[in-house]
Amino acid sequence: MQKLLTVLAAAAICLPAAKAQTNVHLDGYAVVVSKEVDADADWKRVVDCLKRKHSGTVITYSKMVEDSLADLKRLFPEYACFVGPPEEITREFVAQVHRLTRRLDDDPYTDVIWGIITGYEPADALRIAKYGEPLVVRRALSATVGAQIDGYDEGRMYNELAAGTLRQKTAGEDQQDKPCPTDTTKAIVDALNEYKPDVFITSGHASERDWQLGYSYKNGSFRCTDGRWYGRDTKGTRYDINSPNPKVFMGIGNCLIAHIPDRRCMALAMMHTGGVYQFVGYTIPTGCGYGGWGVKDYFSELQAGRFTLAQAHYVNNQALIYELQKRGLNTDDKFRGGLRGDRDVVVLYGDPAWEAKMPKRPLPWSQELSERDGVYTFTITANERGDWDNRPVVHLFTDRIRNVKVIEGAELKPVITDNFILVPVNKGLLPMKGNRGEVIPIKGDYEKGQTFTVVFQADKISPPDAP
């Protein structure tokens, strides 16, 4: 039999990274690009680089990205990277990719882990495409109390809600609260330039052109011009950001920070002079918050070390779709508020197969999947007493499957697709509306050693045989 369900709460063992990365049949990498861009010599270099790097298949389309659907269905890859200059990567394009990647089969969930590579200039996109060294995310720079630093080896967190507040963690030592200037512009710029974080996390007021460092008090701002990213303090002094070390950015609570209306925008400047190789953010004004904040939850908090950033972006979106399915709100009409408005608007810029991941941590629960003779067992085991996270438990398969029949654990109401299992353990929990350090009521305690198991039968399939 097999094991496929064991998740719980606060100090446990996470699955070896090698197991999560070793794919048998669930493999393949598609580079999706318009014919016009593929014919441009500079952008062609980006496409060719990704093809060589991942032994990928190039899919071209004439006009609309939806025209690549037939080829994506045929290939059914594990990863899809959409390549294009900023003029192509509009808010509408991002939404179209979200919808396209849910249509490779008949279920309502996304079928590939995807990202978009673009840049202020083709050289930025090529640099991101070329880079292959895995990033072990140990050092954090947070500018929001909604993203704590306790799970990292070291870090700095500037409080956007309370002026003059800095929390700092030095490697091997406990966190300490320290005073800092009310205007933190220079301090955060210096941290990017000199402290060289592996991850930069923000929330608060923002637009395509700027980000305000203080949410409830007057502070400086970050801005962009001509591809340059810089800070400007409350006195008008400019501080340029030159931070080339490879890093990931999570603008999980910012309005519009991932929207690319033209080349004069924050996202492109951060890739150009900020060393951002993967970027997660909103293309619209935020409202619900589920689509952004949940990426942080899966990547760096209760599930630290379990998912890469690209996987965390993917998994959180499937959790959102699950909530929509449960509530009967899953339609493809225009953007709206709430969960539906959050579904197609958070984007991952960067190579989706690039591994940016926190090191393994003791976790609240362990989860294990085993298989024997076509019978899978998924087990979730609590490592200590606690409450469930505010997201369902998700486990990514290393093989695609079909013809699923649940043998045991149907009362847990698992969702099993061709490439993941989702278990909604947090019964009755409504999606959070915000995440700025407030206590979120979680329904569903578990005890240390308690297990939850789903056993099911399924057939393995290789991508060419996929629907």
C-alpha positions as CSV (number, residue, x, y, z in Angstrom):
1,M,0.0,0.0,0.0
2,Q,1.0,3.6,-0.1
3,K,1.3,6.5,2.0
4,L,0.0,9.9,1.1
5,L,-1.3,11.8,4.1
6,T,0.5,12.9,7.3
7,V,0.4,16.6,8.2
8,L,0.2,18.5,11.5
9,A,1.5,21.2,13.6
10,A,4.8,22.5,15.1
11,A,8.1,20.7,15.1
12,A,8.8,17.9,12.7
13,I,10.9,16.4,10.0
14,C,10.5,17.6,6.4
15,L,10.9,15.3,3.4
16,P,14.3,15.2,1.8
17,A,14.7,17.8,-1.0
18,A,16.1,15.1,-3.3
19,K,12.9,13.1,-3.1
20,A,10.8,16.2,-4.0
21,Q,13.1,17.0,-6.9
22,T,13.5,13.5,-8.4
23,N,10.9,13.2,-11.1
24,V,10.2,9.9,-12.9
25,H,7.4,10.6,-15.4
26,L,6.3,14.0,-14.2
27,D,8.9,15.9,-16.1
28,G,9.4,18.1,-19.2
29,Y,9.9,21.8,-19.6
30,A,8.1,24.0,-22.1
31,V,9.3,27.4,-23.3
32,V,6.3,29.3,-24.6
33,V,6.9,32.4,-26.8
34,S,5.2,34.3,-29.5
35,K,6.6,33.8,-33.0
36,E,7.4,37.5,-33.2
37,V,9.5,37.5,-30.1
38,D,11.2,34.2,-31.1
39,A,12.3,35.9,-34.3
40,D,14.0,38.7,-32.4
41,A,17.7,37.8,-32.0
42,D,18.1,39.2,-28.5
43,W,15.0,37.4,-27.1
44,K,15.8,34.3,-29.1
45,R,18.9,33.9,-27.0
46,V,16.8,33.8,-23.9
47,V,14.6,31.1,-25.4
48,D,17.5,29.1,-26.6
49,C,19.2,29.4,-23.2
50,L,16.2,27.9,-21.4
51,K,15.8,25.2,-24.0
52,R,19.5,24.1,-23.4
53,K,19.4,24.5,-19.7
54,H,16.3,22.3,-19.2
55,S,16.4,20.1,-22.3
56,G,13.1,21.9,-23.0
57,T,10.7,22.1,-25.9
58,V,9.9,25.5,-27.5
59,I,6.3,26.2,-28.2
60,T,5.5,29.2,-30.4
61,Y,2.2,30.9,-31.0
62,S,1.1,33.5,-33.6
63,K,-1.2,36.0,-31.8
64,M,-2.6,35.0,-28.4
65,V,-0.9,32.9,-25.7
66,E,-4.0,30.7,-25.7
67,D,-3.0,29.5,-29.1
68,S,-0.3,27.4,-27.4
69,L,-2.9,25.2,-25.6
70,A,-2.8,22.3,-28.1
71,D,0.9,22.0,-27.9
72,L,0.9,22.3,-24.1
73,K,-1.7,19.5,-23.9
74,R,0.5,17.3,-26.1
75,L,3.6,17.9,-24.1
76,F,1.9,18.2,-20.7
77,P,5.2,19.4,-19.0
78,E,6.0,19.8,-15.4
79,Y,7.1,23.3,-15.9
80,A,6.2,26.1,-18.4
81,C,8.1,29.3,-18.8
82,F,6.5,32.1,-20.8
83,V,9.1,34.5,-22.3
84,G,8.5,38.0,-23.6
85,P,9.5,41.7,-23.5
86,P,7.7,44.0,-21.1
87,E,5.3,45.2,-23.8
88,E,3.8,41.7,-24.0
89,I,3.7,41.0,-20.2
90,T,0.6,42.9,-19.3
91,R,-1.9,42.3,-16.5
92,E,-4.2,40.7,-19.1
93,F,-1.3,38.4,-20.2
94,V,-0.8,37.2,-16.7
95,A,-4.5,36.4,-16.3
96,Q,-4.5,34.6,-19.6
97,V,-1.6,32.4,-18.5
98,H,-3.4,31.5,-15.3
99,R,-6.5,30.4,-17.3
100,L,-4.5,28.7,-20.0
101,T,-2.5,26.5,-17.6
102,R,-5.8,25.2,-16.0
103,R,-7.0,23.9,-19.3
104,L,-4.5,21.1,-20.0
105,D,-7.1,18.6,-18.7
106,D,-10.7,18.6,-17.5
107,D,-10.2,19.4,-13.8
108,P,-10.3,23.0,-12.6
109,Y,-6.8,23.0,-11.2
110,T,-3.5,24.3,-12.7
111,D,-1.6,21.5,-14.5
112,V,1.9,23.0,-14.7
113,I,4.2,25.0,-12.4
114,W,4.8,28.1,-14.5
115,G,6.6,31.5,-14.5
116,I,7.3,34.4,-16.8
117,I,10.7,35.6,-17.8
118,T,11.0,39.2,-18.9
119,G,13.3,42.1,-18.2
120,Y,14.0,45.8,-18.5
121,E,16.3,44.8,-21.4
122,P,16.9,41.4,-22.9
123,A,20.2,41.1,-21.0
124,D,18.2,41.0,-17.7
125,A,16.1,38.1,-19.0
126,L,19.1,36.3,-20.3
127,R,20.9,36.6,-17.0
128,I,17.9,35.2,-15.1
129,A,17.5,32.4,-17.7
130,K,21.2,31.4,-17.5
131,Y,21.4,31.2,-13.7
132,G,21.1,27.7,-12.4
133,E,22.8,27.6,-9.0
134,P,20.2,26.7,-6.4
135,L,19.6,29.4,-3.8
136,V,19.5,28.3,-0.2
137,V,17.4,31.0,1.4
138,R,19.0,31.6,4.8
139,R,19.1,35.4,5.2
140,A,15.9,37.5,5.2
141,L,15.1,41.1,4.9
142,S,11.5,41.8,5.8
143,A,9.8,45.2,5.7
144,T,6.5,43.9,7.2
145,V,5.5,42.4,10.5
146,G,3.4,40.0,8.5
147,A,6.6,38.1,7.5
148,Q,8.5,37.2,10.6
149,I,12.2,36.2,10.5
150,D,12.3,33.5,13.2
151,G,12.3,30.7,10.6
152,Y,15.5,32.0,8.9
153,D,19.1,31.5,10.0
154,E,19.4,35.3,10.3
155,G,17.5,38.4,9.3
156,R,16.2,41.9,9.8
157,M,12.5,42.9,10.0
158,Y,11.5,46.6,9.8
159,N,8.0,47.2,11.2
160,E,5.8,49.1,8.8
161,L,3.1,49.6,11.5
162,A,5.3,51.0,14.3
163,A,7.9,53.7,13.6
164,G,11.5,53.1,14.9
165,T,11.1,49.4,15.3
166,L,13.6,46.8,14.1
167,R,13.8,43.1,14.9
168,Q,17.1,41.5,14.2
169,K,18.3,37.9,14.3
170,T,22.0,37.0,14.1
171,A,23.0,33.5,13.1
172,G,23.1,31.3,16.2
173,E,21.4,33.8,18.4
174,D,17.9,34.7,19.5
175,Q,15.9,37.6,18.0
176,Q,16.3,41.0,19.5
177,D,14.2,44.2,19.2
178,K,16.3,47.3,18.5
179,P,15.5,50.9,17.8
180,C,16.0,52.2,14.3
181,P,15.4,55.6,12.6
182,T,11.8,56.5,11.9
183,D,12.8,57.0,8.3
184,T,14.2,53.6,7.3
185,T,14.9,54.4,3.7
186,K,18.7,54.4,3.9
187,A,18.8,51.5,6.3
188,I,16.8,49.2,4.0
189,V,18.8,50.3,0.9
190,D,22.0,49.6,2.9
191,A,20.7,46.2,3.8
192,L,20.0,45.4,0.2
193,N,23.4,46.6,-0.9
194,E,25.6,45.4,1.9
195,Y,23.7,42.8,4.0
196,K,22.8,40.9,0.8
197,P,19.7,39.1,1.8
198,D,18.5,36.0,0.0
199,V,14.9,37.0,0.2
200,F,13.2,40.5,0.5
201,I,9.6,40.6,1.7
202,T,7.3,43.6,1.6
203,S,3.7,44.7,2.0
204,G,1.9,48.0,2.4
205,H,1.0,50.8,0.0
206,A,2.5,50.5,-3.5
207,S,1.9,51.0,-7.2
208,E,3.7,50.1,-10.4
209,R,6.1,53.1,-9.8
210,D,6.8,53.1,-6.0
211,W,6.5,51.4,-2.6
212,Q,5.9,53.3,0.6
213,L,8.0,52.0,3.5
214,G,5.6,53.1,6.3
215,Y,2.0,51.8,6.3
216,S,0.6,53.7,9.3
217,Y,3.3,56.4,9.7
218,K,5.3,58.7,7.4
219,N,8.4,57.1,6.0
220,G,10.4,57.2,2.8
221,S,9.7,55.3,-0.4
222,F,11.3,53.1,-3.0
223,R,11.0,54.2,-6.6
224,C,12.3,53.5,-10.1
225,T,13.5,55.4,-13.2
226,D,15.2,54.2,-16.4
227,G,15.5,50.7,-15.0
228,R,17.1,51.9,-11.8
229,W,15.7,51.0,-8.4
230,Y,16.4,53.5,-5.6
231,G,15.1,54.9,-2.3
232,R,14.1,58.4,-1.5
233,D,13.8,59.5,2.1
234,T,11.4,62.0,3.6
235,K,14.0,64.8,3.1
236,G,14.3,64.0,-0.6
237,T,17.7,62.4,-0.5
238,R,18.1,59.6,-3.1
239,Y,19.9,56.3,-2.3
240,D,20.6,54.1,-5.3
241,I,20.2,50.3,-4.9
242,N,22.9,48.2,-6.4
243,S,22.3,44.7,-5.0
244,P,23.4,42.1,-7.6
245,N,23.4,39.0,-5.4
246,P,20.7,36.6,-6.5
247,K,17.6,36.8,-4.4
248,V,13.9,36.3,-4.4
249,F,11.3,38.9,-3.7
250,M,7.8,38.5,-2.2
251,G,5.6,41.5,-2.6
252,I,2.9,39.5,-0.9
253,G,0.8,42.5,0.4
254,N,1.6,45.2,-2.1
255,C,-0.9,46.6,-4.5
256,L,0.2,46.6,-8.2
257,I,3.9,46.0,-7.6
258,A,4.0,43.2,-10.2
259,H,2.1,45.1,-12.8
260,I,4.2,46.0,-15.9
261,P,2.3,48.8,-17.7
262,D,5.5,49.9,-19.4
263,R,9.3,49.8,-18.8
264,R,9.1,52.4,-16.1
265,C,8.0,50.1,-13.3
266,M,9.2,48.6,-10.0
267,A,9.3,45.0,-11.2
268,L,11.7,45.6,-14.0
269,A,13.9,47.9,-12.0
270,M,14.2,45.2,-9.3
271,M,15.3,42.7,-11.8
272,H,17.7,45.2,-13.4
273,T,19.6,46.6,-10.4
274,G,18.2,44.7,-7.4
275,G,19.4,41.1,-8.2
276,V,15.8,39.7,-8.1
277,Y,15.8,36.4,-10.0
278,Q,12.3,35.3,-8.9
279,F,9.5,37.8,-8.0
280,V,6.0,37.1,-6.6
281,G,3.5,39.9,-6.5
282,Y,0.1,41.3,-7.4
283,T,-0.8,42.9,-10.8
284,I,-3.9,44.6,-9.3
285,P,-4.8,46.5,-6.1
286,T,-4.9,43.9,-3.3
287,G,-8.1,43.2,-1.5
288,C,-8.6,39.6,-0.3
289,G,-4.9,38.8,0.3
290,Y,-5.2,35.1,-0.1
291,G,-3.3,34.9,-3.3
292,G,-0.2,36.8,-2.0
293,W,0.1,36.1,1.7
294,G,-0.4,32.4,1.3
295,V,2.8,32.1,-0.8
296,K,4.7,33.1,2.3
297,D,2.8,30.6,4.4
298,Y,3.8,27.7,2.2
299,F,7.3,28.9,1.5
300,S,8.7,30.2,4.8
301,E,6.5,29.8,7.8
302,L,4.8,26.6,9.1
303,Q,6.0,24.7,6.0
304,A,9.5,26.2,5.7
305,G,11.8,24.1,3.5
306,R,9.0,22.0,2.0
307,F,8.5,23.9,-1.2
308,T,10.6,26.0,-3.6
309,L,9.2,29.6,-4.1
310,A,7.8,28.6,-7.5
311,Q,6.1,25.5,-5.9
312,A,4.8,27.7,-3.1
313,H,3.2,30.1,-5.6
314,Y,1.7,27.1,-7.5
315,V,0.4,25.3,-4.4
316,N,-1.2,28.5,-2.9
317,N,-3.1,29.1,-6.1
318,Q,-4.4,25.5,-6.0
319,A,-5.5,26.1,-2.4
320,L,-7.4,29.2,-3.6
321,I,-9.0,27.4,-6.4
322,Y,-10.1,24.7,-4.0
323,E,-11.8,27.3,-1.8
324,L,-13.6,28.7,-4.9
325,Q,-14.7,25.2,-5.9
326,K,-16.0,24.5,-2.4
327,R,-18.0,27.7,-2.4
328,G,-19.2,27.4,-6.0
329,L,-17.5,30.6,-7.1
330,N,-15.2,29.3,-9.7
331,T,-16.1,31.2,-12.9
332,D,-13.8,32.8,-15.5
333,D,-15.5,36.1,-15.9
334,K,-14.0,39.5,-15.1
335,F,-11.9,40.3,-12.0
336,R,-14.0,40.7,-8.8
337,G,-13.3,41.2,-5.2
338,G,-12.7,38.4,-2.7
339,L,-11.2,35.0,-3.6
340,R,-12.3,35.2,-7.2
341,G,-10.6,38.5,-7.7
342,D,-7.3,37.0,-6.2
343,R,-7.2,33.9,-8.4
344,D,-5.6,35.2,-11.7
345,V,-3.6,38.2,-10.5
346,V,-0.5,37.0,-8.6
347,V,2.4,36.2,-10.8
348,L,5.8,34.5,-10.5
349,Y,8.5,36.2,-12.6
350,G,11.5,34.1,-13.2
351,D,12.4,30.5,-14.2
352,P,9.9,28.2,-12.5
353,A,12.3,25.3,-12.3
354,W,15.0,27.4,-10.6
355,E,15.3,26.1,-7.0
356,A,15.1,28.9,-4.4
357,K,14.2,27.1,-1.1
358,M,14.7,27.4,2.6
359,P,16.8,24.7,4.3
360,K,15.1,21.8,5.9
361,R,13.5,22.8,9.3
362,P,11.8,20.9,12.1
363,L,8.1,21.3,11.1
364,P,4.8,21.1,12.9
365,W,3.9,18.0,10.9
366,S,5.5,15.6,8.5
367,Q,3.8,14.3,5.3
368,E,4.8,11.2,3.4
369,L,3.6,9.5,0.3
370,S,4.4,5.9,-0.6
371,E,3.3,3.7,-3.4
372,R,3.2,-0.1,-4.0
373,D,1.5,-1.9,-6.9
374,G,-0.6,1.2,-7.8
375,V,-1.8,1.8,-4.3
376,Y,-0.8,5.1,-2.7
377,T,-0.7,6.0,1.0
378,F,-0.5,9.6,2.0
379,T,0.1,10.1,5.8
380,I,0.2,13.3,7.8
381,T,1.7,13.0,11.2
382,A,1.7,15.7,13.9
383,N,5.0,16.3,15.5
384,E,3.6,18.2,18.4
385,R,0.3,19.5,19.6
386,G,-1.0,22.5,17.8
387,D,-3.5,24.1,15.3
388,W,-3.6,23.6,11.6
389,D,-2.1,26.3,9.4
390,N,-4.6,28.5,7.5
391,R,-4.0,26.6,4.3
392,P,-4.8,23.0,3.3
393,V,-2.1,20.4,3.3
394,V,-0.7,19.8,-0.3
395,H,1.7,17.2,-1.5
396,L,3.2,17.3,-5.0
397,F,3.5,14.0,-6.8
398,T,6.6,12.9,-8.7
399,D,4.5,10.9,-11.2
400,R,1.4,12.0,-12.9
401,I,-1.6,9.7,-12.2
402,R,-5.1,9.0,-13.4
403,N,-8.1,6.7,-12.7
404,V,-8.0,7.6,-9.0
405,K,-10.1,5.6,-6.5
406,V,-10.1,6.4,-2.8
407,I,-9.8,3.3,-0.6
408,E,-9.5,4.9,2.8
409,G,-9.8,8.4,4.2
410,A,-12.7,9.6,2.1
411,E,-14.1,11.4,5.2
412,L,-11.1,13.8,5.0
413,K,-12.5,14.9,1.6
414,P,-9.1,14.9,-0.2
415,V,-8.8,16.4,-3.7
416,I,-6.5,14.2,-5.8
417,T,-5.5,15.5,-9.3
418,D,-2.9,14.1,-11.7
419,N,-0.1,15.9,-10.0
420,F,-1.0,16.6,-6.3
421,I,-3.1,15.7,-3.3
422,L,-4.8,18.4,-1.2
423,V,-6.3,17.7,2.2
424,P,-8.5,20.4,3.8
425,V,-7.6,19.8,7.4
426,N,-8.5,23.2,8.7
427,K,-12.2,22.5,8.8
428,G,-14.5,25.6,8.8
429,L,-11.7,28.1,8.5
430,L,-12.5,31.1,6.3
431,P,-9.7,32.5,4.2
432,M,-7.8,35.2,6.0
433,K,-8.3,38.8,4.9
434,G,-5.0,40.1,5.9
435,N,-1.7,39.1,7.6
436,R,0.0,41.8,9.6
437,G,0.9,39.8,12.6
438,E,-2.7,39.5,13.9
439,V,-3.9,36.2,15.5
440,I,-5.9,34.2,12.9
441,P,-8.4,31.7,14.4
442,I,-7.7,28.2,13.2
443,K,-10.3,25.5,13.6
444,G,-9.0,22.1,14.2
445,D,-6.5,21.1,16.9
446,Y,-4.3,18.1,16.6
447,E,-2.3,16.1,19.1
448,K,1.3,15.1,19.0
449,G,1.6,11.8,17.2
450,Q,-1.8,12.0,15.6
451,T,-2.0,10.8,12.0
452,F,-4.3,11.3,9.1
453,T,-4.2,8.9,6.2
454,V,-5.6,8.7,2.7
455,V,-5.2,5.5,0.7
456,F,-6.0,5.5,-3.0
457,Q,-5.5,3.5,-6.1
458,A,-4.3,5.1,-9.3
459,D,-2.4,4.5,-12.6
460,K,0.9,6.2,-13.4
461,I,1.0,8.1,-16.7
462,S,3.8,9.7,-18.6
463,P,3.2,13.2,-20.1
464,P,2.7,12.1,-23.7
465,D,-0.2,9.9,-22.4
466,A,-1.8,12.7,-20.4
467,P,-5.2,13.9,-21.4
